[in-house]
Amino acid sequence: MAVDTTSTFIPDIAEIVEEAYERAGLELRSGYDMRTARRSLNFLLLEWQNKGLNLWTVEEASSADADAPAPINLEKGKATYNIADDTIGLLDVIIRTNWGNATTQNDFLMSRISEPTYATIPNKLNQGQPLQYYFNRKQIQAYNSATPTTQYSTITVWPVPDQDSKYRIYYWRVARIPSIGNTASNTTAVPDRFLPAMVAGLAYQIATKRPEAAQRIPMLKQQYDEIFREAAEEDRVKTSARFVPGVSYYS
């Protein structure tokens, strides 16, 4: 008997929605059923961003947005810069000096400080090579006009750069999970190891919307929590850990 050795099972959005409805004891019948399921999927992905670090969303920031380019070229005397769109959080931030020069280029890890710590720095205009940064996470997209506007998250460095064209910031970020589109035949931007959790979570969300599935809600919630926990525990960096004392200061 032949054995299938391929690993090609990647369900599209329609299949994910259909499976979720079946688990909720329901049938996917109308266009509205698909529409409300897509909306629930998008809320589910937003929820996942609050559950912890999802490794597939970690990336080195790269942006051609003129208002929030990445990497960031620092300017003399300028302390605050916009962070790339759809950034949920920052993991590592480095400052590179003399970039592009194979002989003199150097990377230095910057220290993250809180708003109260930044507020207590006596001289915020002191210039030099930036050593620390304060991340102000406030990205909001406003759609109250014909043209959407974005209020970017920002990074404020200290000391303030003392030269132009010498310092460049590179950063690794947690990016927002892409939304579910309107095409049912598309697949999601979620790795296959999290698809069982997506189906379980959607089944639970659908059941909360339909009175006839109310008796299944406790079971579906328990299944969703267990499956997501298993996926989240597996989705981790499998490297050795080394602990060193952290020493930071400012003058």
TIGU-672367 format. One line per 5 residues: their letters; for each residue x, y, z of N, C-alpha, C. Coordinates in steps of 0.1 Angstrom, whole numbers. Layout:
A	X Y Z X Y Z X Y Z | ...
This chain:
MAVDT	8 -12 0 0 0 0 9 12 0 | 6 22 -9 14 34 -10 11 43 2 | 21 50 6 21 60 17 23 74 12 | 14 83 15 15 97 11 26 103 20 | 37 108 14 47 114 22 48 130 21
TSTFI	37 135 15 37 150 14 31 156 26 | 34 169 28 29 177 40 23 190 34 | 12 188 28 6 199 20 -8 203 25 | -12 198 37 -25 202 42 -25 216 48 | -30 226 40 -30 240 44 -45 244 41
PDIAE	-54 243 51 -68 247 48 -69 262 45 | -78 265 36 -81 279 33 -91 285 44 | -94 297 42 -103 304 52 -117 297 52 | -122 293 40 -135 287 40 -135 274 47 | -124 266 46 -124 253 53 -123 255 68
IVEEA	-115 265 72 -114 268 87 -127 272 92 | -135 280 85 -148 284 90 -157 273 90 | -157 265 80 -167 253 79 -164 243 91 | -151 241 93 -147 232 104 -152 237 118 | -150 250 120 -154 257 132 -169 256 134
YERAG	-177 258 124 -192 257 125 -196 243 129 | -189 233 123 -193 219 126 -189 216 140 | -178 221 145 -175 218 159 -185 225 169 | -191 235 164 -201 242 172 -215 236 171 | -216 225 163 -228 218 160 -237 226 151
LELRS	-232 234 142 -239 242 133 -235 240 119 | -242 246 109 -239 245 95 -236 259 90 | -226 260 81 -223 273 74 -233 273 62 | -242 282 62 -253 282 52 -253 295 43 | -251 307 50 -253 319 43 -241 328 42
GYDMR	-241 338 33 -230 347 32 -228 354 45 | -238 357 53 -237 364 65 -229 355 75 | -232 342 75 -224 333 84 -209 334 81 | -205 335 68 -191 336 65 -186 350 70 | -194 360 68 -190 374 71 -187 375 86
TARRS	-197 370 94 -195 371 109 -184 362 114 | -181 351 107 -170 342 111 -157 349 108 | -156 356 96 -143 364 93 -141 375 104 | -151 381 108 -150 392 118 -145 386 131 | -151 374 135 -146 367 147 -132 363 146
LNFLL	-128 359 134 -114 355 132 -104 366 134 | -108 378 129 -100 390 131 -99 394 146 | -110 393 153 -109 396 168 -101 385 175 | -101 373 170 -94 362 176 -79 365 175 | -75 370 163 -60 373 161 -56 384 169
LEWQN	-65 394 171 -61 405 180 -60 400 194 | -68 391 198 -67 385 212 -54 378 213 | -49 371 203 -37 364 204 -25 373 207 | -26 385 202 -15 395 204 -14 398 219 | -24 396 227 -24 399 241 -20 387 249
KGLNL	-19 375 243 -16 363 250 -1 360 252 | 7 368 246 22 366 248 29 367 234 | 41 363 234 50 364 222 47 353 213 | 43 356 200 42 347 190 54 348 181 | 62 337 180 75 338 174 74 341 159
WTVEE	63 337 152 62 340 138 60 355 135 | 57 363 145 55 377 143 67 385 146 | 78 378 150 91 385 153 99 387 140 | 103 399 138 111 402 125 119 415 127 | 130 415 119 138 428 119 130 438 111
ASSAD	127 449 117 119 459 110 125 464 97 | 117 465 87 121 471 74 109 478 69 | 110 491 67 99 500 62 104 511 53 | 97 513 42 100 523 33 91 535 35 | 83 535 46 74 546 49 82 558 52
ADAPA	80 569 45 87 581 47 85 587 61 | 74 584 67 71 589 80 76 581 91 | 79 568 88 85 559 98 94 549 91 | 105 553 86 114 544 80 121 535 89 | 125 523 85 133 514 93 143 507 83
PINLE	156 507 87 162 512 99 161 527 99 | 164 533 111 163 547 114 176 554 113 | 178 564 105 190 572 104 188 583 114 | 197 584 124 195 594 135 201 607 130 | 195 618 134 199 632 131 204 639 143
KGKAT	214 647 140 220 655 151 209 664 158 | 208 662 171 199 671 179 185 666 180 | 181 655 172 168 650 172 167 637 181 | 157 637 190 157 626 200 146 616 197 | 135 620 191 123 612 189 120 608 174
YNIAD	117 595 172 115 590 158 103 581 158 | 96 580 147 85 571 145 90 557 143 | 82 548 148 84 533 147 75 528 135 | 80 518 128 72 513 117 58 509 120 | 49 511 111 35 508 112 33 493 116
DTIGL	22 490 123 19 477 128 29 470 137 | 36 478 145 45 473 155 38 472 168 | 38 460 173 31 457 186 41 460 198 | 53 456 196 63 458 207 77 457 201 | 87 461 209 101 460 205 108 450 214
LDVII	117 442 207 124 432 215 139 436 217 | 146 438 206 160 442 207 162 455 198 | 169 464 203 172 476 196 187 478 196 | 194 480 185 208 482 184 211 495 177 | 222 501 181 226 513 174 239 510 166
RTNWG	240 512 154 251 509 145 259 522 142 | 272 522 144 280 534 141 288 531 128 | 289 541 120 297 540 108 293 528 99 | 280 527 97 274 516 90 280 516 75 | 282 504 70 287 502 57 302 502 56
NATTQ	309 505 67 323 505 67 328 492 74 | 334 483 66 338 470 71 348 471 82 | 356 482 83 366 484 93 361 490 106 | 353 500 105 349 507 117 334 505 121 | 326 497 114 313 495 118 312 488 131
NDFLM	303 492 140 301 485 153 286 486 157 | 281 475 163 268 475 168 268 475 183 | 259 482 189 258 483 204 243 481 208 | 241 472 217 227 470 222 223 482 231 | 212 488 228 207 499 236 198 494 247
SRISE	198 501 258 191 497 270 177 504 270 | 167 497 273 153 502 273 150 508 287 | 144 520 287 141 526 300 126 529 300 | 120 531 311 106 534 313 104 549 312 | 91 553 311 88 567 310 92 574 323
PTYAT	90 568 335 95 575 347 110 577 348 | 117 567 343 132 568 342 136 579 333 | 130 579 321 133 590 311 130 604 317 | 118 605 324 114 617 329 124 623 340 | 131 614 346 140 619 357 154 622 352
IPNKL	157 620 339 170 624 334 172 639 335 | 182 644 341 183 658 344 184 667 331 | 193 662 322 195 670 310 191 662 297 | 179 663 292 175 655 281 181 660 268 | 187 671 268 193 677 256 208 673 254
NQGQP	213 666 264 227 662 264 230 654 251 | 241 657 244 244 651 231 256 641 233 | 255 631 224 266 620 224 260 608 217 | 267 597 218 262 585 212 250 580 220 | 239 578 214 227 573 222 230 559 228
LQYYF	226 558 241 228 545 248 215 539 253 | 204 547 255 192 543 260 180 547 251 | 169 541 253 157 545 245 145 543 253 | 135 551 251 122 550 257 112 548 246 | 104 537 247 95 533 237 81 537 241
NRKQI	75 546 233 61 551 236 51 544 226 | 45 534 231 36 525 223 22 531 223 | 19 537 211 6 544 210 0 544 197 | 3 534 188 -2 534 175 -17 534 174 | -23 543 168 -37 544 166 -40 548 152
QAYNS	-49 540 145 -53 544 131 -67 550 132 | -68 562 126 -81 569 127 -87 569 113 | -100 565 112 -107 565 100 -119 574 100 | -117 585 107 -129 595 108 -128 605 96 | -121 603 86 -120 612 75 -118 603 62
ATPTT	-118 610 51 -117 603 38 -103 597 37 | -93 602 44 -80 597 43 -76 592 57 | -73 579 58 -69 573 71 -56 580 76 | -55 582 89 -43 588 94 -38 578 105 | -25 578 107 -18 569 117 -11 578 127
QYSTI	-13 575 140 -5 581 151 5 570 155 | 17 572 151 27 562 152 32 561 166 | 37 548 170 45 547 182 58 553 179 | 65 557 190 77 564 188 88 559 197 | 101 562 194 112 558 202 120 571 204
TVWPV	123 573 217 131 585 221 144 581 226 | 155 586 220 169 581 224 175 591 233 | 185 586 241 193 595 250 206 588 252 | 217 596 251 218 610 248 213 613 234 | 210 626 231 206 630 218 218 629 208
PDQDS	216 624 196 227 622 187 235 635 185 | 248 634 185 257 645 184 262 647 170 | 259 638 160 263 639 147 252 634 137 | 253 639 125 245 634 114 252 623 107 | 244 613 101 250 603 93 260 594 99
KYRIY	260 593 113 269 584 120 262 573 126 | 250 575 131 243 565 139 230 560 131 | 228 547 132 216 541 126 211 531 135 | 197 531 137 191 522 147 184 511 139 | 187 498 143 181 486 138 173 480 149
YWRVA	161 475 147 153 469 158 145 457 153 | 144 448 163 136 436 161 123 438 168 | 112 436 161 99 439 166 89 428 166 | 79 429 174 67 420 173 57 427 164 | 55 421 152 46 428 142 31 423 145
RIPSI	22 431 141 8 427 141 5 416 132 | -3 406 136 -7 395 128 -16 400 117 | -13 397 104 -22 402 93 -36 398 95 | -45 407 90 -59 404 92 -64 394 82 | -76 388 85 -83 379 75 -89 387 64
GNTAS	-86 384 52 -92 392 41 -106 387 37 | -111 392 26 -125 389 22 -125 377 12 | -114 372 8 -114 360 -1 -113 347 6 | -124 339 5 -125 327 13 -115 317 9 | -110 317 -4 -101 307 -9 -86 310 -5
NTTAV	-84 322 2 -70 325 6 -67 317 19 | -55 316 22 -50 310 35 -47 321 44 | -45 317 57 -42 327 67 -26 329 69 | -22 340 75 -8 342 78 -4 336 91 | -10 325 95 -7 318 107 -1 305 104
PDRFL	10 302 111 17 289 109 8 277 112 | 11 266 105 2 254 106 1 249 120 | 11 251 128 10 246 142 0 253 150 | -4 265 146 -15 272 153 -29 271 147 | -30 264 136 -43 263 130 -53 255 138
PAMVA	-49 244 145 -59 238 154 -64 248 165 | -56 256 170 -60 266 180 -69 277 173 | -67 280 161 -75 290 154 -89 284 152 | -90 271 147 -103 265 145 -111 264 158 | -104 259 169 -110 258 182 -115 271 187
GLAYQ	-107 282 186 -111 295 190 -123 300 183 | -123 298 170 -134 303 162 -147 295 165 | -146 282 167 -158 275 171 -164 280 184 | -155 283 193 -160 289 206 -166 303 204 | -160 311 195 -166 324 193 -179 323 186
IATKR	-180 314 176 -193 312 169 -204 308 179 | -201 298 187 -210 293 197 -216 304 206 | -208 314 209 -212 324 218 -222 334 211 | -223 333 198 -232 341 190 -245 334 187 | -245 321 188 -257 314 184 -264 307 196
PEAAQ	-276 311 199 -283 305 211 -284 290 211 | -286 285 199 -288 270 197 -275 262 201 | -263 269 201 -251 263 205 -246 266 219 | -255 272 227 -251 277 240 -246 265 249 | -252 253 248 -248 242 256 -233 238 253
RIPML	-228 241 242 -215 237 238 -204 246 243 | -208 258 247 -198 269 250 -187 264 260 | -191 258 272 -181 254 282 -171 244 276 | -176 234 268 -167 224 262 -158 231 252 | -163 239 243 -155 246 233 -145 255 239
KQQYD	-148 262 250 -139 271 257 -127 263 263 | -130 252 269 -120 243 275 -111 238 264 | -116 233 253 -108 228 242 -99 239 236 | -105 251 234 -97 262 229 -85 265 238 | -88 266 251 -77 270 260 -66 260 260
EIFRE	-70 247 260 -60 236 260 -52 236 248 | -58 237 236 -51 236 223 -42 248 222 | -47 260 225 -38 272 224 -26 271 233 | -28 266 246 -17 265 255 -7 256 250 | -11 244 244 -1 235 238 7 242 227
AAEED	0 249 218 7 256 207 17 266 212 | 12 274 222 21 285 228 33 279 235 | 31 268 242 43 262 249 53 257 239 | 48 252 228 58 247 218 64 258 210 | 58 269 209 63 280 201 72 289 209
RVKTS	84 284 211 94 290 219 108 288 213 | 117 297 218 131 296 213 138 284 221 | 143 275 213 149 263 219 164 264 219 | 169 274 227 184 276 228 188 276 243 | 200 275 245 205 275 259 204 289 264
ARFVP	201 290 277 200 303 284 212 306 292 | 216 319 291 228 324 299 223 337 306 | 226 337 319 221 349 326 234 357 331 | 234 370 328 245 379 332 238 391 339 | 246 397 348 240 409 355 239 421 345
GVSYY	229 428 346 227 440 337 231 453 345 | 240 461 338 244 473 345 241 484 335 | 233 494 340 229 505 332 231 518 340 | 234 529 333 236 541 340 233 553 331 | 232 564 336 232 577 328 239 588 336
S	243 598 329 250 609 336 243 622 333
